Amino acid sequence: MPWSTENKYRPFCSERCKLIDLGQWATERYRVAGESIRDEIEIPVTREN
Ligand SMILES: [Zn+2]
């Protein structure tokens, strides 16, 4: 398993991927923080006949 010891950016394949992923995560955090949480509770109503 050469990648497990040589890749210091794991679980990302590279520093670039790591920064991109962390950037997206931070963006998602800011977006959620700026919005209401009411949409989290959205139960789909399904009826079977
Ligand atoms: Zn990658």
mmCIF file of the protein (N, C-alpha, C, O) and its ligand, coordinates in Angstrom:
data_MODEL
# 
_entry.id   MODEL 
# 
loop_
_entity.id 
_entity.type 
_entity.pdbx_number_of_molecules 
1 polymer     1 
2 non-polymer 1 
# 
_entity_poly.entity_id                      1 
_entity_poly.type                           'polypeptide(L)' 
_entity_poly.nstd_linkage                   no 
_entity_poly.nstd_monomer                   no 
_entity_poly.pdbx_seq_one_letter_code       MPWSTENKYRPFCSERCKLIDLGQWATERYRVAGESIRDEIEIPVTREN 
_entity_poly.pdbx_seq_one_letter_code_can   MPWSTENKYRPFCSERCKLIDLGQWATERYRVAGESIRDEIEIPVTREN 
_entity_poly.pdbx_strand_id                 A 
# 
loop_
_entity_poly_seq.entity_id 
_entity_poly_seq.num 
_entity_poly_seq.mon_id 
_entity_poly_seq.hetero 
1 1  MET n 
1 2  PRO n 
1 3  TRP n 
1 4  SER n 
1 5  THR n 
1 6  GLU n 
1 7  ASN n 
1 8  LYS n 
1 9  TYR n 
1 10 ARG n 
1 11 PRO n 
1 12 PHE n 
1 13 CYS n 
1 14 SER n 
1 15 GLU n 
1 16 ARG n 
1 17 CYS n 
1 18 LYS n 
1 19 LEU n 
1 20 ILE n 
1 21 ASP n 
1 22 LEU n 
1 23 GLY n 
1 24 GLN n 
1 25 TRP n 
1 26 ALA n 
1 27 THR n 
1 28 GLU n 
1 29 ARG n 
1 30 TYR n 
1 31 ARG n 
1 32 VAL n 
1 33 ALA n 
1 34 GLY n 
1 35 GLU n 
1 36 SER n 
1 37 ILE n 
1 38 ARG n 
1 39 ASP n 
1 40 GLU n 
1 41 ILE n 
1 42 GLU n 
1 43 ILE n 
1 44 PRO n 
1 45 VAL n 
1 46 THR n 
1 47 ARG n 
1 48 GLU n 
1 49 ASN n 
# 
loop_
_struct_asym.id 
_struct_asym.entity_id 
A 1 
B 2 
# 
loop_
_chem_comp.id 
_chem_comp.type 
_chem_comp.mon_nstd_flag 
ALA 'L-peptide linking' y 
ARG 'L-peptide linking' y 
ASN 'L-peptide linking' y 
ASP 'L-peptide linking' y 
CYS 'L-peptide linking' y 
GLN 'L-peptide linking' y 
GLU 'L-peptide linking' y 
GLY 'peptide linking'   y 
ILE 'L-peptide linking' y 
LEU 'L-peptide linking' y 
LYS 'L-peptide linking' y 
MET 'L-peptide linking' y 
PHE 'L-peptide linking' y 
PRO 'L-peptide linking' y 
SER 'L-peptide linking' y 
THR 'L-peptide linking' y 
TRP 'L-peptide linking' y 
TYR 'L-peptide linking' y 
VAL 'L-peptide linking' y 
ZN  non-polymer         . 
# 
_pdbx_entity_nonpoly.entity_id   2 
_pdbx_entity_nonpoly.name        ? 
_pdbx_entity_nonpoly.comp_id     ZN 
# 
_pdbx_nonpoly_scheme.asym_id         B 
_pdbx_nonpoly_scheme.entity_id       2 
_pdbx_nonpoly_scheme.mon_id          ZN 
_pdbx_nonpoly_scheme.ndb_seq_num     1 
_pdbx_nonpoly_scheme.pdb_seq_num     101 
_pdbx_nonpoly_scheme.auth_seq_num    101 
_pdbx_nonpoly_scheme.pdb_mon_id      ZN 
_pdbx_nonpoly_scheme.auth_mon_id     ZN 
_pdbx_nonpoly_scheme.pdb_strand_id   A 
_pdbx_nonpoly_scheme.pdb_ins_code    . 
# 
loop_
_atom_site.group_PDB 
_atom_site.id 
_atom_site.type_symbol 
_atom_site.label_atom_id 
_atom_site.label_alt_id 
_atom_site.label_comp_id 
_atom_site.label_asym_id 
_atom_site.label_entity_id 
_atom_site.label_seq_id 
_atom_site.pdbx_PDB_ins_code 
_atom_site.Cartn_x 
_atom_site.Cartn_y 
_atom_site.Cartn_z 
_atom_site.occupancy 
_atom_site.B_iso_or_equiv 
_atom_site.pdbx_formal_charge 
_atom_site.auth_seq_id 
_atom_site.auth_comp_id 
_atom_site.auth_asym_id 
_atom_site.auth_atom_id 
_atom_site.pdbx_PDB_model_num 
ATOM   1   N  N  . MET A 1 1  ? 0.844   -1.202 0.000  1.00 0.00 ? 1   MET A N  1 
ATOM   2   C  CA . MET A 1 1  ? 0.000   0.000  0.000  1.00 0.00 ? 1   MET A CA 1 
ATOM   3   C  C  . MET A 1 1  ? 0.877   1.249  0.000  1.00 0.00 ? 1   MET A C  1 
ATOM   4   O  O  . MET A 1 1  ? 0.978   1.923  1.025  1.00 0.00 ? 1   MET A O  1 
ATOM   5   N  N  . PRO A 1 2  ? 1.493   1.563  -1.090 1.00 0.00 ? 2   PRO A N  1 
ATOM   6   C  CA . PRO A 1 2  ? 2.452   2.691  -1.133 1.00 0.00 ? 2   PRO A CA 1 
ATOM   7   C  C  . PRO A 1 2  ? 1.782   4.034  -0.884 1.00 0.00 ? 2   PRO A C  1 
ATOM   8   O  O  . PRO A 1 2  ? 2.401   4.958  -0.356 1.00 0.00 ? 2   PRO A O  1 
ATOM   9   N  N  . TRP A 1 3  ? 0.500   4.137  -1.271 1.00 0.00 ? 3   TRP A N  1 
ATOM   10  C  CA . TRP A 1 3  ? -0.167  5.439  -1.158 1.00 0.00 ? 3   TRP A CA 1 
ATOM   11  C  C  . TRP A 1 3  ? -0.444  5.820  0.291  1.00 0.00 ? 3   TRP A C  1 
ATOM   12  O  O  . TRP A 1 3  ? -0.538  7.002  0.622  1.00 0.00 ? 3   TRP A O  1 
ATOM   13  N  N  . SER A 1 4  ? -0.572  4.825  1.142  1.00 0.00 ? 4   SER A N  1 
ATOM   14  C  CA . SER A 1 4  ? -0.974  5.100  2.515  1.00 0.00 ? 4   SER A CA 1 
ATOM   15  C  C  . SER A 1 4  ? 0.113   5.849  3.283  1.00 0.00 ? 4   SER A C  1 
ATOM   16  O  O  . SER A 1 4  ? -0.177  6.568  4.240  1.00 0.00 ? 4   SER A O  1 
ATOM   17  N  N  . THR A 1 5  ? 1.338   5.681  2.868  1.00 0.00 ? 5   THR A N  1 
ATOM   18  C  CA . THR A 1 5  ? 2.429   6.320  3.604  1.00 0.00 ? 5   THR A CA 1 
ATOM   19  C  C  . THR A 1 5  ? 3.006   7.503  2.850  1.00 0.00 ? 5   THR A C  1 
ATOM   20  O  O  . THR A 1 5  ? 3.553   8.429  3.450  1.00 0.00 ? 5   THR A O  1 
ATOM   21  N  N  . GLU A 1 6  ? 2.881   7.464  1.521  1.00 0.00 ? 6   GLU A N  1 
ATOM   22  C  CA . GLU A 1 6  ? 3.487   8.542  0.743  1.00 0.00 ? 6   GLU A CA 1 
ATOM   23  C  C  . GLU A 1 6  ? 2.559   9.731  0.563  1.00 0.00 ? 6   GLU A C  1 
ATOM   24  O  O  . GLU A 1 6  ? 3.011   10.861 0.379  1.00 0.00 ? 6   GLU A O  1 
ATOM   25  N  N  . ASN A 1 7  ? 1.262   9.470  0.618  1.00 0.00 ? 7   ASN A N  1 
ATOM   26  C  CA . ASN A 1 7  ? 0.310   10.565 0.394  1.00 0.00 ? 7   ASN A CA 1 
ATOM   27  C  C  . ASN A 1 7  ? -0.066  11.203 1.719  1.00 0.00 ? 7   ASN A C  1 
ATOM   28  O  O  . ASN A 1 7  ? -0.832  10.638 2.499  1.00 0.00 ? 7   ASN A O  1 
ATOM   29  N  N  . LYS A 1 8  ? 0.471   12.366 1.963  1.00 0.00 ? 8   LYS A N  1 
ATOM   30  C  CA . LYS A 1 8  ? 0.176   13.041 3.221  1.00 0.00 ? 8   LYS A CA 1 
ATOM   31  C  C  . LYS A 1 8  ? -1.123  13.826 3.152  1.00 0.00 ? 8   LYS A C  1 
ATOM   32  O  O  . LYS A 1 8  ? -1.557  14.421 4.138  1.00 0.00 ? 8   LYS A O  1 
ATOM   33  N  N  . TYR A 1 9  ? -1.734  13.821 1.979  1.00 0.00 ? 9   TYR A N  1 
ATOM   34  C  CA . TYR A 1 9  ? -2.979  14.571 1.813  1.00 0.00 ? 9   TYR A CA 1 
ATOM   35  C  C  . TYR A 1 9  ? -4.203  13.673 1.901  1.00 0.00 ? 9   TYR A C  1 
ATOM   36  O  O  . TYR A 1 9  ? -5.332  14.117 1.696  1.00 0.00 ? 9   TYR A O  1 
ATOM   37  N  N  . ARG A 1 10 ? -3.961  12.397 2.211  1.00 0.00 ? 10  ARG A N  1 
ATOM   38  C  CA . ARG A 1 10 ? -5.104  11.505 2.283  1.00 0.00 ? 10  ARG A CA 1 
ATOM   39  C  C  . ARG A 1 10 ? -6.068  11.975 3.356  1.00 0.00 ? 10  ARG A C  1 
ATOM   40  O  O  . ARG A 1 10 ? -5.610  12.539 4.349  1.00 0.00 ? 10  ARG A O  1 
ATOM   41  N  N  . PRO A 1 11 ? -7.350  11.782 3.225  1.00 0.00 ? 11  PRO A N  1 
ATOM   42  C  CA . PRO A 1 11 ? -7.956  10.932 2.189  1.00 0.00 ? 11  PRO A CA 1 
ATOM   43  C  C  . PRO A 1 11 ? -8.015  11.571 0.808  1.00 0.00 ? 11  PRO A C  1 
ATOM   44  O  O  . PRO A 1 11 ? -8.642  11.022 -0.098 1.00 0.00 ? 11  PRO A O  1 
ATOM   45  N  N  . PHE A 1 12 ? -7.385  12.698 0.637  1.00 0.00 ? 12  PHE A N  1 
ATOM   46  C  CA . PHE A 1 12 ? -7.370  13.339 -0.679 1.00 0.00 ? 12  PHE A CA 1 
ATOM   47  C  C  . PHE A 1 12 ? -6.150  12.863 -1.447 1.00 0.00 ? 12  PHE A C  1 
ATOM   48  O  O  . PHE A 1 12 ? -5.161  12.427 -0.859 1.00 0.00 ? 12  PHE A O  1 
ATOM   49  N  N  . CYS A 1 13 ? -6.233  12.953 -2.785 1.00 0.00 ? 13  CYS A N  1 
ATOM   50  C  CA . CYS A 1 13 ? -5.140  12.446 -3.607 1.00 0.00 ? 13  CYS A CA 1 
ATOM   51  C  C  . CYS A 1 13 ? -4.037  13.481 -3.743 1.00 0.00 ? 13  CYS A C  1 
ATOM   52  O  O  . CYS A 1 13 ? -2.919  13.144 -4.133 1.00 0.00 ? 13  CYS A O  1 
ATOM   53  N  N  . SER A 1 14 ? -4.332  14.733 -3.428 1.00 0.00 ? 14  SER A N  1 
ATOM   54  C  CA . SER A 1 14 ? -3.314  15.770 -3.574 1.00 0.00 ? 14  SER A CA 1 
ATOM   55  C  C  . SER A 1 14 ? -3.714  16.988 -2.748 1.00 0.00 ? 14  SER A C  1 
ATOM   56  O  O  . SER A 1 14 ? -4.841  17.084 -2.263 1.00 0.00 ? 14  SER A O  1 
ATOM   57  N  N  . GLU A 1 15 ? -2.778  17.906 -2.600 1.00 0.00 ? 15  GLU A N  1 
ATOM   58  C  CA . GLU A 1 15 ? -3.095  19.102 -1.835 1.00 0.00 ? 15  GLU A CA 1 
ATOM   59  C  C  . GLU A 1 15 ? -4.177  19.914 -2.544 1.00 0.00 ? 15  GLU A C  1 
ATOM   60  O  O  . GLU A 1 15 ? -5.024  20.537 -1.904 1.00 0.00 ? 15  GLU A O  1 
ATOM   61  N  N  . ARG A 1 16 ? -4.134  19.895 -3.876 1.00 0.00 ? 16  ARG A N  1 
ATOM   62  C  CA . ARG A 1 16 ? -5.116  20.656 -4.635 1.00 0.00 ? 16  ARG A CA 1 
ATOM   63  C  C  . ARG A 1 16 ? -6.522  20.119 -4.363 1.00 0.00 ? 16  ARG A C  1 
ATOM   64  O  O  . ARG A 1 16 ? -7.451  20.886 -4.112 1.00 0.00 ? 16  ARG A O  1 
ATOM   65  N  N  . CYS A 1 17 ? -6.665  18.803 -4.415 1.00 0.00 ? 17  CYS A N  1 
ATOM   66  C  CA . CYS A 1 17 ? -7.972  18.202 -4.160 1.00 0.00 ? 17  CYS A CA 1 
ATOM   67  C  C  . CYS A 1 17 ? -8.418  18.492 -2.730 1.00 0.00 ? 17  CYS A C  1 
ATOM   68  O  O  . CYS A 1 17 ? -9.599  18.724 -2.473 1.00 0.00 ? 17  CYS A O  1 
ATOM   69  N  N  . LYS A 1 18 ? -7.478  18.475 -1.821 1.00 0.00 ? 18  LYS A N  1 
ATOM   70  C  CA . LYS A 1 18 ? -7.815  18.738 -0.428 1.00 0.00 ? 18  LYS A CA 1 
ATOM   71  C  C  . LYS A 1 18 ? -8.337  20.166 -0.259 1.00 0.00 ? 18  LYS A C  1 
ATOM   72  O  O  . LYS A 1 18 ? -9.344  20.394 0.410  1.00 0.00 ? 18  LYS A O  1 
ATOM   73  N  N  . LEU A 1 19 ? -7.646  21.110 -0.868 1.00 0.00 ? 19  LEU A N  1 
ATOM   74  C  CA . LEU A 1 19 ? -8.069  22.505 -0.753 1.00 0.00 ? 19  LEU A CA 1 
ATOM   75  C  C  . LEU A 1 19 ? -9.422  22.716 -1.420 1.00 0.00 ? 19  LEU A C  1 
ATOM   76  O  O  . LEU A 1 19 ? -10.265 23.454 -0.909 1.00 0.00 ? 19  LEU A O  1 
ATOM   77  N  N  . ILE A 1 20 ? -9.625  22.074 -2.549 1.00 0.00 ? 20  ILE A N  1 
ATOM   78  C  CA . ILE A 1 20 ? -10.907 22.210 -3.245 1.00 0.00 ? 20  ILE A CA 1 
ATOM   79  C  C  . ILE A 1 20 ? -12.029 21.661 -2.378 1.00 0.00 ? 20  ILE A C  1 
ATOM   80  O  O  . ILE A 1 20 ? -13.078 22.289 -2.231 1.00 0.00 ? 20  ILE A O  1 
ATOM   81  N  N  . ASP A 1 21 ? -11.802 20.495 -1.809 1.00 0.00 ? 21  ASP A N  1 
ATOM   82  C  CA . ASP A 1 21 ? -12.851 19.871 -1.014 1.00 0.00 ? 21  ASP A CA 1 
ATOM   83  C  C  . ASP A 1 21 ? -13.137 20.683 0.238  1.00 0.00 ? 21  ASP A C  1 
ATOM   84  O  O  . ASP A 1 21 ? -14.298 20.890 0.589  1.00 0.00 ? 21  ASP A O  1 
ATOM   85  N  N  . LEU A 1 22 ? -12.105 21.142 0.909  1.00 0.00 ? 22  LEU A N  1 
ATOM   86  C  CA . LEU A 1 22 ? -12.304 21.953 2.104  1.00 0.00 ? 22  LEU A CA 1 
ATOM   87  C  C  . LEU A 1 22 ? -12.982 23.274 1.755  1.00 0.00 ? 22  LEU A C  1 
ATOM   88  O  O  . LEU A 1 22 ? -13.784 23.795 2.529  1.00 0.00 ? 22  LEU A O  1 
ATOM   89  N  N  . GLY A 1 23 ? -12.651 23.808 0.580  1.00 0.00 ? 23  GLY A N  1 
ATOM   90  C  CA . GLY A 1 23 ? -13.272 25.051 0.141  1.00 0.00 ? 23  GLY A CA 1 
ATOM   91  C  C  . GLY A 1 23 ? -14.756 24.861 -0.086 1.00 0.00 ? 23  GLY A C  1 
ATOM   92  O  O  . GLY A 1 23 ? -15.560 25.715 0.285  1.00 0.00 ? 23  GLY A O  1 
ATOM   93  N  N  . GLN A 1 24 ? -15.121 23.747 -0.693 1.00 0.00 ? 24  GLN A N  1 
ATOM   94  C  CA . GLN A 1 24 ? -16.533 23.476 -0.926 1.00 0.00 ? 24  GLN A CA 1 
ATOM   95  C  C  . GLN A 1 24 ? -17.259 23.254 0.392  1.00 0.00 ? 24  GLN A C  1 
ATOM   96  O  O  . GLN A 1 24 ? -18.405 23.670 0.560  1.00 0.00 ? 24  GLN A O  1 
ATOM   97  N  N  . TRP A 1 25 ? -16.590 22.604 1.313  1.00 0.00 ? 25  TRP A N  1 
ATOM   98  C  CA . TRP A 1 25 ? -17.202 22.349 2.607  1.00 0.00 ? 25  TRP A CA 1 
ATOM   99  C  C  . TRP A 1 25 ? -17.456 23.660 3.336  1.00 0.00 ? 25  TRP A C  1 
ATOM   100 O  O  . TRP A 1 25 ? -18.513 23.862 3.933  1.00 0.00 ? 25  TRP A O  1 
ATOM   101 N  N  . ALA A 1 26 ? -16.467 24.544 3.278  1.00 0.00 ? 26  ALA A N  1 
ATOM   102 C  CA . ALA A 1 26 ? -16.617 25.840 3.941  1.00 0.00 ? 26  ALA A CA 1 
ATOM   103 C  C  . ALA A 1 26 ? -17.732 26.639 3.283  1.00 0.00 ? 26  ALA A C  1 
ATOM   104 O  O  . ALA A 1 26 ? -18.518 27.294 3.969  1.00 0.00 ? 26  ALA A O  1 
ATOM   105 N  N  . THR A 1 27 ? -17.801 26.589 1.974  1.00 0.00 ? 27  THR A N  1 
ATOM   106 C  CA . THR A 1 27 ? -18.854 27.305 1.256  1.00 0.00 ? 27  THR A CA 1 
ATOM   107 C  C  . THR A 1 27 ? -20.219 26.779 1.675  1.00 0.00 ? 27  THR A C  1 
ATOM   108 O  O  . THR A 1 27 ? -21.158 27.550 1.875  1.00 0.00 ? 27  THR A O  1 
ATOM   109 N  N  . GLU A 1 28 ? -20.320 25.475 1.804  1.00 0.00 ? 28  GLU A N  1 
ATOM   110 C  CA . GLU A 1 28 ? -21.585 24.878 2.209  1.00 0.00 ? 28  GLU A CA 1 
ATOM   111 C  C  . GLU A 1 28 ? -21.961 25.326 3.621  1.00 0.00 ? 28  GLU A C  1 
ATOM   112 O  O  . GLU A 1 28 ? -23.127 25.593 3.910  1.00 0.00 ? 28  GLU A O  1 
ATOM   113 N  N  . ARG A 1 29 ? -20.971 25.405 4.484  1.00 0.00 ? 29  ARG A N  1 
ATOM   114 C  CA . ARG A 1 29 ? -21.218 25.848 5.852  1.00 0.00 ? 29  ARG A CA 1 
ATOM   115 C  C  . ARG A 1 29 ? -21.753 27.276 5.867  1.00 0.00 ? 29  ARG A C  1 
ATOM   116 O  O  . ARG A 1 29 ? -22.738 27.579 6.539  1.00 0.00 ? 29  ARG A O  1 
ATOM   117 N  N  . TYR A 1 30 ? -21.091 28.135 5.121  1.00 0.00 ? 30  TYR A N  1 
ATOM   118 C  CA . TYR A 1 30 ? -21.517 29.532 5.103  1.00 0.00 ? 30  TYR A CA 1 
ATOM   119 C  C  . TYR A 1 30 ? -22.915 29.648 4.524  1.00 0.00 ? 30  TYR A C  1 
ATOM   120 O  O  . TYR A 1 30 ? -23.723 30.444 5.001  1.00 0.00 ? 30  TYR A O  1 
ATOM   121 N  N  . ARG A 1 31 ? -23.205 28.859 3.499  1.00 0.00 ? 31  ARG A N  1 
ATOM   122 C  CA . ARG A 1 31 ? -24.512 28.924 2.870  1.00 0.00 ? 31  ARG A CA 1 
ATOM   123 C  C  . ARG A 1 31 ? -25.594 28.482 3.854  1.00 0.00 ? 31  ARG A C  1 
ATOM   124 O  O  . ARG A 1 31 ? -26.637 29.124 3.976  1.00 0.00 ? 31  ARG A O  1 
ATOM   125 N  N  . VAL A 1 32 ? -25.335 27.393 4.541  1.00 0.00 ? 32  VAL A N  1 
ATOM   126 C  CA . VAL A 1 32 ? -26.311 26.884 5.497  1.00 0.00 ? 32  VAL A CA 1 
ATOM   127 C  C  . VAL A 1 32 ? -26.480 27.856 6.659  1.00 0.00 ? 32  VAL A C  1 
ATOM   128 O  O  . VAL A 1 32 ? -27.587 28.067 7.155  1.00 0.00 ? 32  VAL A O  1 
ATOM   129 N  N  . ALA A 1 33 ? -25.363 28.442 7.082  1.00 0.00 ? 33  ALA A N  1 
ATOM   130 C  CA . ALA A 1 33 ? -25.426 29.350 8.220  1.00 0.00 ? 33  ALA A CA 1 
ATOM   131 C  C  . ALA A 1 33 ? -26.241 30.590 7.885  1.00 0.00 ? 33  ALA A C  1 
ATOM   132 O  O  . ALA A 1 33 ? -26.832 31.207 8.772  1.00 0.00 ? 33  ALA A O  1 
ATOM   133 N  N  . GLY A 1 34 ? -26.273 30.954 6.613  1.00 0.00 ? 34  GLY A N  1 
ATOM   134 C  CA . GLY A 1 34 ? -26.988 32.155 6.212  1.00 0.00 ? 34  GLY A CA 1 
ATOM   135 C  C  . GLY A 1 34 ? -28.443 31.889 5.867  1.00 0.00 ? 34  GLY A C  1 
ATOM   136 O  O  . GLY A 1 34 ? -29.176 32.811 5.510  1.00 0.00 ? 34  GLY A O  1 
ATOM   137 N  N  . GLU A 1 35 ? -28.864 30.644 5.968  1.00 0.00 ? 35  GLU A N  1 
ATOM   138 C  CA . GLU A 1 35 ? -30.236 30.315 5.625  1.00 0.00 ? 35  GLU A CA 1 
ATOM   139 C  C  . GLU A 1 35 ? -30.973 29.749 6.820  1.00 0.00 ? 35  GLU A C  1 
ATOM   140 O  O  . GLU A 1 35 ? -30.375 29.413 7.842  1.00 0.00 ? 35  GLU A O  1 
ATOM   141 N  N  . SER A 1 36 ? -32.250 29.653 6.672  1.00 0.00 ? 36  SER A N  1 
ATOM   142 C  CA . SER A 1 36 ? -33.044 29.043 7.723  1.00 0.00 ? 36  SER A CA 1 
ATOM   143 C  C  . SER A 1 36 ? -32.921 27.528 7.655  1.00 0.00 ? 36  SER A C  1 
ATOM   144 O  O  . SER A 1 36 ? -32.556 26.962 6.624  1.00 0.00 ? 36  SER A O  1 
ATOM   145 N  N  . ILE A 1 37 ? -33.224 26.898 8.750  1.00 0.00 ? 37  ILE A N  1 
ATOM   146 C  CA . ILE A 1 37 ? -33.098 25.439 8.794  1.00 0.00 ? 37  ILE A CA 1 
ATOM   147 C  C  . ILE A 1 37 ? -34.445 24.769 8.528  1.00 0.00 ? 37  ILE A C  1 
ATOM   148 O  O  . ILE A 1 37 ? -34.551 23.543 8.529  1.00 0.00 ? 37  ILE A O  1 
ATOM   149 N  N  . ARG A 1 38 ? -35.472 25.590 8.301  1.00 0.00 ? 38  ARG A N  1 
ATOM   150 C  CA . ARG A 1 38 ? -36.817 25.042 8.170  1.00 0.00 ? 38  ARG A CA 1 
ATOM   151 C  C  . ARG A 1 38 ? -36.917 24.034 7.030  1.00 0.00 ? 38  ARG A C  1 
ATOM   152 O  O  . ARG A 1 38 ? -37.690 23.079 7.107  1.00 0.00 ? 38  ARG A O  1 
ATOM   153 N  N  . ASP A 1 39 ? -36.138 24.245 5.978  1.00 0.00 ? 39  ASP A N  1 
ATOM   154 C  CA . ASP A 1 39 ? -36.223 23.343 4.845  1.00 0.00 ? 39  ASP A CA 1 
ATOM   155 C  C  . ASP A 1 39 ? -35.693 21.947 5.166  1.00 0.00 ? 39  ASP A C  1 
ATOM   156 O  O  . ASP A 1 39 ? -35.931 20.991 4.428  1.00 0.00 ? 39  ASP A O  1 
ATOM   157 N  N  . GLU A 1 40 ? -34.974 21.853 6.275  1.00 0.00 ? 40  GLU A N  1 
ATOM   158 C  CA . GLU A 1 40 ? -34.474 20.541 6.649  1.00 0.00 ? 40  GLU A CA 1 
ATOM   159 C  C  . GLU A 1 40 ? -35.625 19.595 6.933  1.00 0.00 ? 40  GLU A C  1 
ATOM   160 O  O  . GLU A 1 40 ? -35.539 18.393 6.683  1.00 0.00 ? 40  GLU A O  1 
ATOM   161 N  N  . ILE A 1 41 ? -36.704 20.157 7.461  1.00 0.00 ? 41  ILE A N  1 
ATOM   162 C  CA . ILE A 1 41 ? -37.852 19.318 7.812  1.00 0.00 ? 41  ILE A CA 1 
ATOM   163 C  C  . ILE A 1 41 ? -38.851 19.331 6.664  1.00 0.00 ? 41  ILE A C  1 
ATOM   164 O  O  . ILE A 1 41 ? -39.779 20.139 6.626  1.00 0.00 ? 41  ILE A O  1 
ATOM   165 N  N  . GLU A 1 42 ? -38.637 18.437 5.757  1.00 0.00 ? 42  GLU A N  1 
ATOM   166 C  CA . GLU A 1 42 ? -39.523 18.360 4.613  1.00 0.00 ? 42  GLU A CA 1 
ATOM   167 C  C  . GLU A 1 42 ? -39.886 16.899 4.378  1.00 0.00 ? 42  GLU A C  1 
ATOM   168 O  O  . GLU A 1 42 ? -39.151 16.158 3.727  1.00 0.00 ? 42  GLU A O  1 
ATOM   169 N  N  . ILE A 1 43 ? -41.018 16.507 4.912  1.00 0.00 ? 43  ILE A N  1 
ATOM   170 C  CA . ILE A 1 43 ? -41.413 15.111 4.811  1.00 0.00 ? 43  ILE A CA 1 
ATOM   171 C  C  . ILE A 1 43 ? -42.284 14.892 3.571  1.00 0.00 ? 43  ILE A C  1 
ATOM   172 O  O  . ILE A 1 43 ? -43.367 15.466 3.466  1.00 0.00 ? 43  ILE A O  1 
ATOM   173 N  N  . PRO A 1 44 ? -41.823 14.081 2.652  1.00 0.00 ? 44  PRO A N  1 
ATOM   174 C  CA . PRO A 1 44 ? -42.615 13.802 1.461  1.00 0.00 ? 44  PRO A CA 1 
ATOM   175 C  C  . PRO A 1 44 ? -43.875 13.007 1.802  1.00 0.00 ? 44  PRO A C  1 
ATOM   176 O  O  . PRO A 1 44 ? -43.825 11.998 2.506  1.00 0.00 ? 44  PRO A O  1 
ATOM   177 N  N  . VAL A 1 45 ? -44.992 13.485 1.289  1.00 0.00 ? 45  VAL A N  1 
ATOM   178 C  CA . VAL A 1 45 ? -46.247 12.805 1.570  1.00 0.00 ? 45  VAL A CA 1 
ATOM   179 C  C  . VAL A 1 45 ? -46.573 11.838 0.439  1.00 0.00 ? 45  VAL A C  1 
ATOM   180 O  O  . VAL A 1 45 ? -46.826 12.245 -0.694 1.00 0.00 ? 45  VAL A O  1 
ATOM   181 N  N  . THR A 1 46 ? -46.562 10.585 0.761  1.00 0.00 ? 46  THR A N  1 
ATOM   182 C  CA . THR A 1 46 ? -46.896 9.584  -0.243 1.00 0.00 ? 46  THR A CA 1 
ATOM   183 C  C  . THR A 1 46 ? -48.113 8.792  0.202  1.00 0.00 ? 46  THR A C  1 
ATOM   184 O  O  . THR A 1 46 ? -48.223 8.411  1.368  1.00 0.00 ? 46  THR A O  1 
ATOM   185 N  N  . ARG A 1 47 ? -49.007 8.551  -0.709 1.00 0.00 ? 47  ARG A N  1 
ATOM   186 C  CA . ARG A 1 47 ? -50.211 7.801  -0.386 1.00 0.00 ? 47  ARG A CA 1 
ATOM   187 C  C  . ARG A 1 47 ? -50.329 6.601  -1.321 1.00 0.00 ? 47  ARG A C  1 
ATOM   188 O  O  . ARG A 1 47 ? -50.144 6.701  -2.534 1.00 0.00 ? 47  ARG A O  1 
ATOM   189 N  N  . GLU A 1 48 ? -50.640 5.479  -0.712 1.00 0.00 ? 48  GLU A N  1 
ATOM   190 C  CA . GLU A 1 48 ? -50.787 4.262  -1.521 1.00 0.00 ? 48  GLU A CA 1 
ATOM   191 C  C  . GLU A 1 48 ? -52.249 3.851  -1.533 1.00 0.00 ? 48  GLU A C  1 
ATOM   192 O  O  . GLU A 1 48 ? -52.880 3.754  -0.480 1.00 0.00 ? 48  GLU A O  1 
ATOM   193 N  N  . ASN A 1 49 ? -52.784 3.611  -2.707 1.00 0.00 ? 49  ASN A N  1 
ATOM   194 C  CA . ASN A 1 49 ? -54.169 3.166  -2.836 1.00 0.00 ? 49  ASN A CA 1 
ATOM   195 C  C  . ASN A 1 49 ? -54.241 1.816  -3.528 1.00 0.00 ? 49  ASN A C  1 
ATOM   196 O  O  . ASN A 1 49 ? -55.331 1.280  -3.724 1.00 0.00 ? 49  ASN A O  1 
HETATM 197 ZN ZN . ZN  B 2 .  ? -8.148  14.207 -6.258 1.00 0.00 2 101 ZN  A ZN 1 
# 
